[in-house]
């Protein structure tokens, strides 16, 4: 069974919804940060996104002609799955629309052979995956900013009694990384 990984950029106060300018995907990343994200990309052959995040990515990343991070190249080649009840044609190479019950669709994806499935952004979808117990790992990049508002990673009222730390690092930019697996 494949591993479903939630990868999120988050503020110190736990916001994953970007309402302020605390995260800039076009900024110059720390080399160690970039090495970690590239390693994670090599371990994943599927990217799972909600419709809004997919449309945001589709409207930004394919247009980046001077991207030195490798994100554009990765997103162009990786198999992308977009959960949507309204989209019929994704209009981005290597993209498939998952219609119907999204949780059943994700369970089926996890049962297929392959590498990690990474879900990023897509807060509504992430909340549904967490509530359904489908998440195998959380990879959190915490930015040294306090937004004071915005949706959080975990849905209100949801508890995970224990998470096991898999990895933790800090970068010169002040960003920290921690990976957890439900115990």
N, CA, C and O of each residue as an XYZ file, in Angstrom:
732
protein
N       0.841     -1.178      0.000
C       0.000      0.000      0.000
C       0.886      1.241      0.000
O       1.884      1.305      0.717
N       0.506      2.228     -0.816
C       1.257      3.475     -0.917
C       1.040      4.355      0.313
O       0.035      4.236      1.015
N       1.994      5.227      0.553
C       1.932      6.160      1.665
C       1.312      7.469      1.199
O       1.742      8.047      0.200
N       0.301      7.933      1.925
C      -0.301      9.229      1.644
C       0.328     10.246      2.589
O       0.201     10.141      3.808
N       1.005     11.227      2.011
C       1.749     12.228      2.762
C       1.075     13.589      2.593
O       0.794     14.022      1.475
N       0.827     14.244      3.701
C       0.376     15.634      3.670
C       1.620     16.489      3.858
O       2.304     16.375      4.875
N       1.916     17.337      2.893
C       3.033     18.268      2.986
C       2.451     19.668      2.994
O       1.764     20.072      2.055
N       2.729     20.405      4.057
C       2.146     21.736      4.177
C       3.174     22.752      4.636
O       4.081     22.451      5.413
N       3.004     23.959      4.133
C       3.691     25.133      4.660
C       2.759     25.708      5.704
O       1.562     25.868      5.463
N       3.310     26.017      6.864
C       2.478     26.430      7.990
C       3.173     27.559      8.751
O       4.402     27.624      8.789
N       2.386     28.443      9.352
C       2.937     29.501     10.184
C       3.145     28.987     11.601
O       2.656     27.914     11.956
N       3.868     29.749     12.407
C       4.080     29.363     13.805
C       2.771     29.193     14.560
O       2.686     28.377     15.478
N       1.743     29.961     14.178
C       0.456     29.846     14.866
C      -0.461     28.822     14.204
O      -1.651     28.766     14.515
N       0.082     28.008     13.294
C      -0.658     26.874     12.762
C      -1.501     27.115     11.526
O      -2.230     26.219     11.101
N      -1.423     28.296     10.937
C      -2.229     28.569      9.736
C      -1.591     27.929      8.509
O      -0.380     28.026      8.309
N      -2.402     27.280      7.699
C      -1.940     26.762      6.414
C      -2.555     27.559      5.275
O      -2.097     27.476      4.135
N      -3.570     28.315      5.574
C      -4.207     29.180      4.576
C      -3.365     30.447      4.443
O      -3.130     31.152      5.424
N      -2.919     30.725      3.236
C      -2.072     31.888      3.008
C      -2.921     33.133      2.793
O      -3.420     33.373      1.694
N      -3.080     33.914      3.840
C      -3.814     35.168      3.742
C      -2.859     36.362      3.716
O      -3.250     37.461      3.324
N      -1.620     36.151      4.129
C      -0.582     37.178      4.113
C       0.570     36.674      3.259
O       0.470     35.611      2.646
N       1.659     37.425      3.214
C       2.795     37.098      2.346
C       3.918     36.365      3.064
O       5.088     36.679      2.845
N       3.596     35.404      3.909
C       4.630     34.693      4.661
C       5.314     33.602      3.850
O       6.357     33.095      4.262
N       4.748     33.232      2.705
C       5.332     32.181      1.871
C       5.404     32.674      0.433
O       4.411     33.145     -0.122
N       6.586     32.563     -0.167
C       6.777     32.990     -1.554
C       7.408     31.843     -2.332
O       8.597     31.574     -2.168
N       6.635     31.161     -3.177
C       7.193     30.008     -3.898
C       8.274     30.388     -4.903
O       9.032     29.523     -5.343
N       8.359     31.661     -5.275
C       9.365     32.062     -6.253
C      10.635     32.578     -5.593
O      11.595     32.931     -6.278
N      10.644     32.625     -4.258
C      11.829     33.108     -3.546
C      12.996     32.147     -3.682
O      12.818     30.993     -4.071
N      14.175     32.620     -3.363
C      15.374     31.791     -3.450
C      15.467     30.898     -2.215
O      15.707     31.397     -1.115
N      15.282     29.584     -2.378
C      15.282     28.699     -1.215
C      16.689     28.398     -0.716
O      17.666     28.489     -1.459
N      16.762     28.049      0.523
C      17.982     27.579      1.146
C      18.404     26.285      0.439
O      17.548     25.442      0.173
N      19.693     26.099      0.125
C      20.130     24.876     -0.582
C      19.754     23.578      0.146
O      19.400     22.589     -0.496
N      19.830     23.579      1.486
C      19.461     22.369      2.233
C      17.959     22.116      2.150
O      17.523     20.969      2.043
N      17.186     23.167      2.198
C      15.731     23.079      2.045
C      15.402     22.498      0.672
O      14.586     21.584      0.547
N      16.048     23.043     -0.348
C      15.824     22.582     -1.713
C      16.220     21.114     -1.875
O      15.519     20.361     -2.552
N      17.318     20.701     -1.273
C      17.748     19.301     -1.345
C      16.717     18.378     -0.716
O      16.436     17.301     -1.243
N      16.150     18.802      0.413
C      15.124     17.992      1.070
C      13.879     17.865      0.194
O      13.338     16.769      0.047
N      13.423     18.961     -0.381
C      12.221     18.888     -1.219
C      12.475     18.056     -2.470
O      11.583     17.338     -2.920
N      13.654     18.139     -3.029
C      13.978     17.312     -4.203
C      14.000     15.827     -3.836
O      13.521     14.989     -4.601
N      14.552     15.505     -2.671
C      14.561     14.115     -2.210
C      13.122     13.606     -2.069
O      12.805     12.499     -2.503
N      12.264     14.417     -1.464
C      10.865     14.024     -1.290
C      10.169     13.859     -2.637
O       9.348     12.957     -2.802
N      10.490     14.721     -3.600
C       9.912     14.593     -4.941
C      10.306     13.269     -5.592
O       9.499     12.650     -6.286
N      11.544     12.836     -5.366
C      12.012     11.574     -5.943
C      11.295     10.370     -5.346
O      11.224      9.313     -5.974
N      10.763     10.524     -4.134
C      10.076      9.428     -3.453
C       8.578      9.403     -3.743
O       7.867      8.520     -3.263
N       8.097     10.369     -4.527
C       6.664     10.470     -4.821
C       6.432     10.400     -6.326
O       7.152     11.017     -7.111
N       5.420      9.642     -6.709
C       5.063      9.605     -8.124
C       3.627     10.071     -8.366
O       3.092      9.919     -9.464
N       3.012     10.641     -7.327
C       1.647     11.150     -7.474
C       1.468     12.383     -6.595
O       1.951     12.446     -5.464
N       0.764     13.351     -7.150
C       0.442     14.582     -6.438
C      -1.085     14.692     -6.407
O      -1.737     14.701     -7.451
N      -1.633     14.775     -5.221
C      -3.077     14.840     -5.022
C      -3.446     16.259     -4.612
O      -2.890     16.802     -3.657
N      -4.394     16.861     -5.345
C      -4.761     18.248     -5.093
C      -6.267     18.426     -5.158
O      -6.964     17.729     -5.896
N      -6.748     19.364     -4.378
C      -8.123     19.808     -4.528
C      -8.213     20.726     -5.736
O      -7.191     21.197     -6.234
N      -9.422     20.983     -6.210
C      -9.598     21.772     -7.433
C      -8.964     23.157     -7.346
O      -8.252     23.562     -8.265
N      -9.206     23.885     -6.266
C      -8.682     25.250     -6.173
C      -7.156     25.282     -6.174
O      -6.554     26.094     -6.877
N      -6.531     24.411     -5.396
C      -5.069     24.369     -5.379
C      -4.537     23.933     -6.740
O      -3.544     24.478     -7.221
N      -5.189     22.956     -7.360
C      -4.785     22.519     -8.697
C      -4.826     23.695     -9.670
O      -3.874     23.915    -10.418
N      -5.923     24.447     -9.662
C      -6.040     25.587    -10.573
C      -4.993     26.651    -10.267
O      -4.450     27.270    -11.183
N      -4.707     26.868     -8.983
C      -3.655     27.820     -8.611
C      -2.301     27.348     -9.139
O      -1.551     28.136     -9.715
N      -1.987     26.078     -8.946
C      -0.722     25.517     -9.441
C      -0.666     25.600    -10.957
O       0.337     26.042    -11.516
N      -1.735     25.178    -11.630
C      -1.785     25.163    -13.096
C      -1.610     26.570    -13.664
O      -1.034     26.733    -14.740
N      -2.094     27.575    -12.964
C      -1.978     28.957    -13.424
C      -0.635     29.594    -13.115
O      -0.351     30.696    -13.583
N       0.197     28.913    -12.332
C       1.479     29.492    -11.943
C       2.681     28.680    -12.442
O       3.502     29.197    -13.199
N       2.787     27.421    -12.026
C       4.014     26.660    -12.252
C       4.352     26.416    -13.716
O       5.519     26.576    -14.072
N       3.430     26.042    -14.587
C       3.836     25.818    -15.981
C       4.351     27.081    -16.681
O       4.984     26.987    -17.733
N       4.088     28.249    -16.114
C       4.516     29.510    -16.714
C       5.911     29.943    -16.249
O       6.434     30.949    -16.728
N       6.515     29.199    -15.326
C       7.819     29.575    -14.779
C       8.921     29.031    -15.679
O       9.230     27.840    -15.636
N       9.515     29.899    -16.493
C      10.543     29.460    -17.441
C      11.945     29.482    -16.844
O      12.848     28.838    -17.378
N      12.144     30.202    -15.759
C      13.481     30.284    -15.164
C      13.508     29.715    -13.745
O      14.270     30.183    -12.899
N      12.682     28.715    -13.491
C      12.591     28.095    -12.167
C      13.826     27.239    -11.915
O      14.041     26.235    -12.594
N      14.629     27.635    -10.943
C      15.834     26.869    -10.596
C      15.573     25.875     -9.474
O      16.463     25.102     -9.120
N      14.372     25.880     -8.908
C      14.054     24.986     -7.791
C      13.751     23.565     -8.240
O      13.874     22.631     -7.448
N      13.361     23.387     -9.487
C      12.974     22.069     -9.978
C      11.494     21.768     -9.776
O      11.009     20.719    -10.199
N      10.776     22.680     -9.133
C       9.352     22.443     -8.856
C       8.555     22.377    -10.151
O       7.694     21.510    -10.303
N       8.829     23.281    -11.085
C       8.107     23.281    -12.360
C       8.304     21.959    -13.091
O       7.343     21.348    -13.557
N       9.546     21.527    -13.185
C       9.850     20.267    -13.874
C       9.151     19.097    -13.195
O       8.557     18.250    -13.863
N       9.220     19.049    -11.865
C       8.571     17.972    -11.128
C       7.063     17.969    -11.370
O       6.484     16.926    -11.674
N       6.432     19.123    -11.236
C       4.978     19.181    -11.394
C       4.540     18.885    -12.825
O       3.444     18.365    -13.035
N       5.363     19.201    -13.798
C       5.013     18.863    -15.177
C       5.042     17.354    -15.409
O       4.214     16.830    -16.154
N       5.984     16.649    -14.779
C       6.135     15.220    -15.064
C       5.365     14.314    -14.118
O       4.993     13.209    -14.515
N       5.109     14.736    -12.877
C       4.449     13.861    -11.919
C       2.978     13.652    -12.310
O       2.358     14.530    -12.912
N       2.438     12.500    -11.966
C       1.010     12.252    -12.187
C       0.217     13.041    -11.156
O       0.368     12.843     -9.950
N      -0.621     13.931    -11.645
C      -1.424     14.781    -10.764
C      -2.860     14.275    -10.762
O      -3.430     13.960    -11.806
N      -3.430     14.204     -9.562
C      -4.824     13.820     -9.399
C      -5.538     14.997     -8.754
O      -5.135     15.477     -7.694
N      -6.595     15.454     -9.398
C      -7.347     16.581     -8.862
C      -8.735     16.096     -8.459
O      -9.454     15.495     -9.258
N      -9.098     16.364     -7.216
C     -10.414     15.989     -6.702
C     -11.368     17.136     -7.027
O     -11.187     18.258     -6.556
N     -12.383     16.843     -7.836
C     -13.328     17.894     -8.225
C     -14.636     17.274     -8.678
O     -14.665     16.244     -9.351
N     -15.712     17.932     -8.291
C     -17.024     17.507     -8.775
C     -17.469     18.374     -9.944
O     -18.520     18.120    -10.533
N     -16.684     19.397    -10.292
C     -17.080     20.307    -11.374
C     -16.137     20.280    -12.562
O     -16.567     20.560    -13.681
N     -14.876     19.956    -12.365
C     -13.899     19.960    -13.451
C     -14.022     18.669    -14.257
O     -14.159     17.583    -13.694
N     -13.970     18.803    -15.567
C     -13.987     17.613    -16.416
C     -12.690     17.462    -17.208
O     -12.259     16.339    -17.474
N     -12.068     18.562    -17.585
C     -10.821     18.529    -18.350
C      -9.762     19.331    -17.599
O      -9.881     20.551    -17.489
N      -8.719     18.661    -17.076
C      -7.746     19.361    -16.236
C      -6.846     20.360    -16.978
O      -6.357     21.307    -16.363
N      -6.621     20.174    -18.267
C      -5.820     21.099    -19.075
C      -4.393     21.280    -18.559
O      -3.838     22.378    -18.603
N      -3.812     20.188    -18.071
C      -2.405     20.180    -17.663
C      -1.927     18.756    -17.852
O      -2.591     17.812    -17.424
N      -0.791     18.596    -18.484
C      -0.280     17.255    -18.785
C      -0.194     16.396    -17.531
O       0.023     16.897    -16.428
N      -0.366     15.103    -17.722
C      -0.268     14.109    -16.647
C      -1.243     14.380    -15.508
O      -0.912     14.154    -14.345
N      -2.430     14.856    -15.827
C      -3.442     15.163    -14.807
C      -4.695     14.347    -15.043
O      -5.125     14.143    -16.178
N      -5.273     13.884    -13.942
C      -6.493     13.092    -13.966
C      -7.469     13.673    -12.965
O      -7.103     13.972    -11.829
N      -8.715     13.833    -13.388
C      -9.755     14.306    -12.481
C     -10.338     13.099    -11.753
O     -10.706     12.103    -12.376
N     -10.416     13.200    -10.433
C     -11.054     12.160     -9.629
C     -12.464     12.640     -9.301
O     -12.650     13.517     -8.457
N     -13.442     12.064     -9.967
C     -14.840     12.414     -9.719
C     -15.439     11.338     -8.810
O     -14.853     10.271     -8.629
N     -16.576     11.622     -8.260
C     -17.211     10.661     -7.355
C     -16.742     10.890     -5.936
O     -16.260     11.972     -5.601
N     -16.882      9.874     -5.101
C     -16.508      9.973     -3.694
C     -14.986     10.120     -3.580
O     -14.251      9.185     -3.897
N     -14.509     11.293     -3.129
C     -13.057     11.509     -3.093
C     -12.327     10.553     -2.157
O     -11.201     10.149     -2.446
N     -12.944     10.190     -1.052
C     -12.271      9.288     -0.112
C     -12.110      7.896     -0.708
O     -11.074      7.257     -0.525
N     -13.122      7.427     -1.414
C     -13.006      6.129     -2.094
C     -11.956      6.193     -3.198
O     -11.200      5.242     -3.397
N     -11.911      7.308     -3.912
C     -10.909      7.485     -4.972
C      -9.493      7.451     -4.382
O      -8.596      6.832     -4.954
N      -9.297      8.112     -3.248
C      -7.979      8.139     -2.611
C      -7.627      6.754     -2.075
O      -6.480      6.325     -2.199
N      -8.581      6.053     -1.488
C      -8.312      4.683     -1.030
C      -7.847      3.807     -2.198
O      -6.918      3.011     -2.057
N      -8.501      3.963     -3.345
C      -8.118      3.191     -4.525
C      -6.709      3.564     -4.991
O      -5.936      2.689     -5.380
N      -6.369      4.858     -4.954
C      -5.014      5.284     -5.318
C      -3.977      4.676     -4.384
O      -2.917      4.235     -4.829
N      -4.280      4.651     -3.097
C      -3.346      4.093     -2.123
C      -3.144      2.596     -2.346
O      -2.070      2.072     -2.054
N      -4.144      1.913     -2.850
C      -4.055      0.472     -3.077
C      -3.262      0.118     -4.332
O      -2.832     -1.025     -4.487
N      -3.064      1.080     -5.224
C      -2.290      0.828     -6.444
C      -0.804      0.767     -6.109
O      -0.359      1.381     -5.140
N      -0.038      0.029     -6.907
C       1.409      0.037     -6.693
C       1.980      1.414     -7.037
O       1.443      2.125     -7.887
N       3.057      1.773     -6.378
C       3.710      3.032     -6.676
C       4.401      3.598     -5.467
O       4.493      2.962     -4.417
N       4.888      4.812     -5.639
C       5.598      5.524     -4.590
C       4.609      6.359     -3.776
O       3.398      6.150     -3.839
N       5.156      7.313     -3.007
C       4.318      8.168     -2.169
C       3.317      8.973     -3.002
O       3.566      9.314     -4.159
N       2.194      9.257     -2.378
C       1.201     10.196     -2.900
C       1.296     11.415     -1.989
O       1.119     11.299     -0.776
N       1.571     12.571     -2.559
C       1.733     13.787     -1.766
C       0.565     14.727     -2.025
O       0.214     15.014     -3.169
N      -0.020     15.193     -0.944
C      -1.097     16.176     -1.020
C      -0.606     17.443     -0.338
O      -0.124     17.399      0.794
N      -0.728     18.566     -1.025
C      -0.300     19.840     -0.467
C      -1.375     20.885     -0.719
O      -2.186     20.748     -1.634
N      -1.375     21.940      0.108
C      -2.446     22.933     -0.011
C      -3.766     22.232      0.225
O      -3.892     21.444      1.162
N      -4.756     22.511     -0.619
C      -5.992     21.718     -0.664
C      -6.613     21.490      0.709
O      -6.883     20.353      1.093
N      -6.836     22.569      1.442
C      -7.214     22.468      2.851
C      -8.502     21.667      3.065
O      -8.564     20.846      3.980
N      -9.514     21.886      2.254
C     -10.774     21.147      2.417
C     -10.540     19.652      2.211
O     -11.021     18.828      2.989
N      -9.805     19.312      1.168
C      -9.478     17.909      0.901
C      -8.636     17.329      2.036
O      -8.900     16.216      2.492
N      -7.635     18.061      2.491
C      -6.773     17.595      3.582
C      -7.603     17.323      4.838
O      -7.407     16.308      5.506
N      -8.519     18.221      5.154
C      -9.376     18.001      6.327
C     -10.175     16.709      6.187
O     -10.314     15.960      7.154
N     -10.700     16.441      4.995
C     -11.470     15.207      4.766
C     -10.579     13.977      4.895
O     -10.994     12.968      5.466
N      -9.351     14.053      4.368
C      -8.419     12.919      4.450
C      -8.020     12.644      5.889
O      -7.929     11.488      6.303
N      -7.780     13.703      6.653
C      -7.424     13.538      8.064
C      -8.584     12.913      8.830
O      -8.397     11.956      9.581
N      -9.784     13.457      8.637
C     -10.962     12.955      9.357
C     -11.239     11.493      9.020
O     -11.737     10.747      9.864
N     -10.920     11.074      7.789
C     -11.160      9.690      7.373
C     -10.028      8.742      7.792
O     -10.117      7.535      7.570
N      -8.978      9.280      8.389
C      -7.871      8.431      8.833
C      -7.013      7.905      7.700
O      -6.400      6.846      7.837
N      -6.953      8.620      6.577
C      -6.215      8.145      5.412
C      -4.769      8.646      5.338
O      -4.003      8.199      4.485
N      -4.398      9.560      6.218
C      -3.067     10.167      6.156
C      -2.056      9.291      6.897
O      -2.260      8.915      8.051
N      -0.963      8.979      6.202
C       0.089      8.139      6.775
C       1.253      8.946      7.339
O       1.984      8.473      8.209
N       1.421     10.169      6.836
C       2.558     10.981      7.272
C       2.244     12.456      7.063
O       1.549     12.836      6.121
N       2.774     13.276      7.967
C       2.651     14.732      7.879
C       4.053     15.311      7.759
O       4.917     15.019      8.586
N       4.290     16.134      6.730
C       5.569     16.822      6.561
C       5.283     18.320      6.601
O       4.644     18.871      5.704
N       5.763     18.960      7.649
C       5.406     20.348      7.900
C       6.625     21.254      7.809
O       7.628     21.036      8.489
N       6.526     22.273      6.962
C       7.541     23.313      6.841
C       6.976     24.530      7.561
O       6.063     25.188      7.061
N       7.519     24.825      8.731
C       6.993     25.905      9.562
C       7.798     27.178      9.328
O       9.017     27.209      9.494
N       7.077     28.228      8.937
C       7.682     29.516      8.624
C       7.637     30.425      9.853
O       6.663     30.402     10.606
N       8.684     31.224     10.058
C       8.745     32.099     11.226
C       7.858     33.326     11.041
O       8.340     34.451     10.912
N       6.573     33.085     11.033
C       5.581     34.149     10.866
C       4.343     33.775     11.664
O       4.031     32.597     11.839
N       3.652     34.780     12.139
C       2.382     34.590     12.819
C       1.347     35.353     12.019
O       1.420     36.576     11.896
N       0.394     34.635     11.482
C      -0.633     35.247     10.645
C      -1.831     35.704     11.467
O      -2.493     36.681     11.117
N      -2.109     34.998     12.557
C      -3.192     35.406     13.443
C      -4.587     35.079     12.956
O      -5.569     35.445     13.602
N      -4.690     34.407     11.846
C      -5.995     34.044     11.282
C      -5.764     33.017     10.178
O      -4.628     32.747      9.790
N      -6.851     32.455      9.686
C      -6.758     31.494      8.594
C      -7.007     30.075      9.060
O      -6.895     29.755     10.243
N      -7.348     29.236      8.102
C      -7.625     27.839      8.417
C      -6.355     27.113      8.848
O      -5.249     27.423      8.406
N      -6.557     26.150      9.715
C      -5.473     25.366     10.297
C      -5.362     24.017      9.589
O      -6.252     23.614      8.840
N      -4.252     23.334      9.842
C      -4.026     22.024      9.227
C      -5.056     21.000      9.676
O      -5.608     20.272      8.851
N      -5.318     20.940     10.962
C      -6.227     19.926     11.472
C      -7.624     20.520     11.654
O      -7.769     21.628     12.171
N      -8.641     19.784     11.232
C     -10.009     20.293     11.390
C     -10.374     20.424     12.865
O      -9.923     19.640     13.700
N     -11.188     21.416     13.170
C     -11.642     21.619     14.552
C     -12.252     20.337     15.095
O     -13.015     19.654     14.412
N     -11.901     20.025     16.331
C     -12.474     18.863     17.002
C     -11.781     17.551     16.692
O     -12.123     16.527     17.284
N     -10.818     17.550     15.784
C     -10.128     16.305     15.437
C      -8.864     16.170     16.277
O      -8.067     17.103     16.371
N      -8.691     15.022     16.876
C      -7.510     14.775     17.698
C      -6.767     13.552     17.181
O      -7.376     12.566     16.767
N      -5.466     13.630     17.211
C      -4.611     12.476     16.956
C      -3.811     12.312     18.242
O      -2.920     13.114     18.523
N      -4.121     11.279     19.027
C      -3.539     11.163     20.365
C      -2.015     11.195     20.406
O      -1.432     11.730     21.349
N      -1.367     10.629     19.393
C       0.088     10.592     19.437
C       0.642     10.563     18.022
O       0.186      9.804     17.167
N       1.644     11.417     17.798
C       2.377     11.428     16.541
C       3.830     11.084     16.846
O       4.390     11.536     17.845
N       4.428     10.285     15.982
C       5.834      9.896     16.155
C       6.690     10.748     15.223
O       6.435     10.802     14.020
N       7.705     11.414     15.775
C       8.604     12.249     14.993
C       9.509     11.367     14.140
O      10.174     10.468     14.654
N       9.531     11.627     12.833
C      10.374     10.869     11.910
C      11.646     11.625     11.546
O      12.702     11.025     11.344
N      11.532     12.950     11.465
C      12.659     13.764     11.032
C      12.395     15.206     11.457
O      11.243     15.637     11.516
N      13.450     15.943     11.751
C      13.333     17.364     12.080
C      14.614     18.062     11.647
O      15.717     17.551     11.843
N      14.445     19.242     11.055
C      15.592     20.021     10.580
C      15.253     21.503     10.672
O      14.087     21.891     10.733
N      16.288     22.307     10.679
C      16.084     23.747     10.587
C      16.959     24.279      9.464
O      17.983     23.690      9.118
N      16.540     25.391      8.911
C      17.239     25.983      7.779
C      17.642     27.416      8.120
O      17.049     28.044      8.997
N      18.646     27.923      7.424
C      19.157     29.261      7.675
C      18.116     30.355      7.537
O      18.270     31.433      8.110
N      17.071     30.095      6.793
C      16.007     31.084      6.588
C      15.106     31.221      7.810
O      14.282     32.133      7.878
N      15.263     30.312      8.780
C      14.378     30.294      9.941
C      13.243     29.302      9.806
O      12.515     29.064     10.770
N      13.076     28.715      8.624
C      12.060     27.686      8.405
C      12.520     26.414      9.100
O      13.699     26.063      9.060
N      11.581     25.730      9.733
C      11.879     24.423     10.313
C      11.040     23.367      9.610
O       9.976     23.661      9.065
N      11.527     22.149      9.630
C      10.849     21.028      8.995
C      10.684     19.933     10.039
O      11.610     19.633     10.793
N       9.508     19.345     10.073
C       9.281     18.184     10.936
C       8.350     17.228     10.216
O       7.348     17.636      9.629
N       8.696     15.947     10.268
C       7.856     14.904      9.675
C       7.348     14.011     10.794
O       8.103     13.614     11.681
N       6.059     13.699     10.740
C       5.411     12.895     11.772
C       4.585     11.783     11.122
O       4.087     11.911     10.003
N       4.467     10.697     11.867
C       3.586      9.587     11.475
C       2.669      9.309     12.653
O       3.128      9.269     13.794
N       1.366      9.114     12.396
C       0.493      8.728     13.508
C       1.020      7.437     14.154
O       1.368      6.479     13.463
N       1.070      7.432     15.486
C       1.607      6.282     16.224
C       0.645      5.111     16.191
O       0.934      4.059     16.762
